[in-house]
Every structure is written in C-alpha cells, then in structure tokens.
Amino acid sequence: MASGGDCVFCGIVAGTTPSDEVFRDDVAVAFLDRSPLFAGHTLVVPRQHVVTIGDLPPATVGPFFRRVQYIAAMMPTLIGSQGTFVANNNVVSQSVAHLHVHVVPRTKGDGLRGFFWPRTRYADGEAADVAARLAAGLAAFTDSRDT
C-alpha cells in the first residue's frame, strides 16, 4: 500500500514532518504522542504505510511487534514508570489512518482506569455465545498468507 500524500505519520517516517523521535530503524519509527496520556506516551509506526494491523504484511508483523515489545520493556527503566499499557486501534478511534501502537507509561495511582471507555458485563449466556461465534470463525486460520 502506497503512502498517502497527506499522512502525517508517513511524513514523520520520511523525516519531513517534525516529531520527538525516540526510535528509528528499517522496520519502525517511534515518537512521542503530541497529546499524551502521560509523559513518555509513545507511538510506534511501521515504516510502510498501512492503515490497520490486518494490512501489515505477515512477514512484518513479528519484526514490528518486536520493536513494540522492546520499547514497552525499556520504558519503565528509562522514564521511571512501573509498567506500560500497549494499545492499537483499527479504524474506530484511529486518529491517523496509519497503523500505530500506543506505548503508554503507567504508574500505580496514575488515574487511568482500565480501558479508555465504560466497561459492561455480559448477560447470562451471552459470553458463551459470543465466544462460540468467534471460535467458529477463527478456526479457519491457517498460515497460508505467510507464504
């Protein structure tokens, strides 16, 4: 998928859009979120323009998420947090149409509660039904896209 001419993250990857970059290699670029939840909130993007995780070529998934893993593992030591929250939106709530993973520093008592939206509960039997539908649809998974 070619990069869009107006994709701000493609501009950051290309070096034409300023950012507070924290990591760059041949797979990914990471930079501070301009509207952070907490100081150190980092976005990790693949160098290749793709919109969602489903668009990321299978051969790139592992290398890309290895960078996410590394940043999430190092963040507590580097900025003094106790842990991290790692999240990815696909389309809904995705403010920039370029795959990006949020790595957010967390400290007990920081005020962030669970996820960023209200939580609900399943009605009696609903969880089993939803799980069965997902399991049935996911059972067809093969690694054929990896070849």
C-alpha positions in Angstrom: 0.0 0.0 0.0 1.5 3.3 -1.0 1.7 6.1 1.5 -0.9 8.8 1.3 0.4 12.3 0.5 -1.3 13.7 3.5 -0.4 11.0 6.0 1.3 12.8 8.9 3.0 9.6 10.1 4.4 9.0 6.6 5.9 12.5 6.8 7.5 11.6 10.2 8.9 8.3 8.7 10.2 10.3 5.8 11.8 12.9 8.1 9.8 15.8 6.5 7.4 16.2 9.4 8.9 17.2 12.8 8.4 14.8 15.7 10.0 14.0 19.1 11.5 10.8 17.8 12.7 8.1 20.2 13.5 5.2 17.9 14.1 4.6 14.2 15.3 1.6 12.3 14.5 -0.2 9.0 11.2 -1.6 10.4 9.7 1.1 12.6 9.8 4.6 13.8 8.7 5.6 17.3 7.9 9.1 18.6 6.1 10.9 21.4 2.4 11.4 21.0 1.6 15.1 20.7 -1.4 14.7 23.1 0.0 12.2 25.6 -1.9 10.5 28.4 1.3 10.7 30.4 4.8 12.0 29.6 6.6 9.4 27.6 3.4 8.2 25.7 5.0 6.9 22.5 3.6 5.9 19.1 5.3 3.1 17.2 4.6 3.0 13.4 5.7 0.7 10.7 7.8 2.5 8.0 5.5 1.1 5.4 2.1 2.9 5.1 -0.6 0.5 6.2 -3.9 1.6 7.8 -4.6 -1.4 10.2 -2.9 -4.3 11.7 -4.7 -6.5 9.2 -3.0 -4.7 6.4 0.5 -5.3 7.8 2.3 -8.0 5.7 2.6 -11.2 7.7 6.4 -11.2 7.4 6.5 -7.7 9.0 4.2 -8.5 12.0 6.9 -10.2 14.1 9.6 -7.7 13.4 7.3 -4.7 14.0 5.9 -6.1 17.3 9.4 -7.0 18.4 10.1 -3.2 18.4 6.9 -2.5 20.2 7.9 -5.1 22.8 11.4 -3.6 23.2 10.0 -0.1 23.7 7.4 -1.3 26.2 10.0 -3.3 28.1 12.5 -0.5 28.3 10.2 2.4 29.1 9.8 1.7 32.9 13.6 1.8 33.3 14.1 4.8 31.1 11.5 7.1 32.4 10.7 5.7 35.9 7.3 4.3 35.3 6.2 1.0 36.9 4.8 -0.5 33.7 3.2 0.2 30.4 -0.1 0.0 28.6 0.1 -1.1 24.9 -2.8 -0.5 22.6 -3.8 -0.3 18.9 -7.0 1.0 17.3 -8.1 -0.2 13.9 -10.2 2.4 12.1 -12.5 3.3 15.0 -10.7 5.9 17.3 -7.8 5.8 14.9 -7.0 9.5 14.6 -4.4 9.0 11.9 -5.0 6.4 9.2 -1.6 4.7 9.5 -1.1 1.8 11.8 0.3 2.9 15.2 0.7 1.3 18.5 0.5 3.3 21.7 3.0 2.5 24.4 1.9 4.4 27.5 3.9 4.6 30.7 1.9 3.5 33.8 2.4 4.0 37.5 0.0 2.7 40.2 -2.4 5.5 41.1 -1.9 7.4 37.8 -5.6 7.8 37.4 -6.1 5.8 34.3 -8.8 3.3 34.9 -9.0 0.1 32.9 -9.6 0.9 29.3 -10.5 4.3 28.0 -14.2 3.6 27.7 -17.0 2.4 30.0 -16.9 -1.3 30.8 -20.0 -3.6 30.5 -21.0 -7.1 31.6 -22.2 -10.0 29.6 -25.8 -11.1 30.1 -26.3 -14.7 31.2 -25.1 -17.0 28.4 -24.0 -14.1 26.2 -20.3 -14.7 26.8 -20.5 -18.3 25.8 -22.5 -17.4 22.6 -20.0 -14.7 21.6 -17.0 -16.9 22.3 -18.6 -19.7 20.2 -19.2 -17.4 17.3 -15.6 -16.1 17.4 -14.1 -19.5 17.9 -16.0 -20.9 14.9 -14.9 -18.1 12.7 -11.3 -18.1 13.9 -11.0 -21.9 13.5 -10.3 -21.5 9.8 -7.0 -19.7 10.5 -4.0 -21.0 8.5 -0.6 -19.6 7.9 -1.2 -19.7 4.1 -0.8 -15.9 4.0 2.7 -16.2 5.4 4.0 -17.9 2.2 
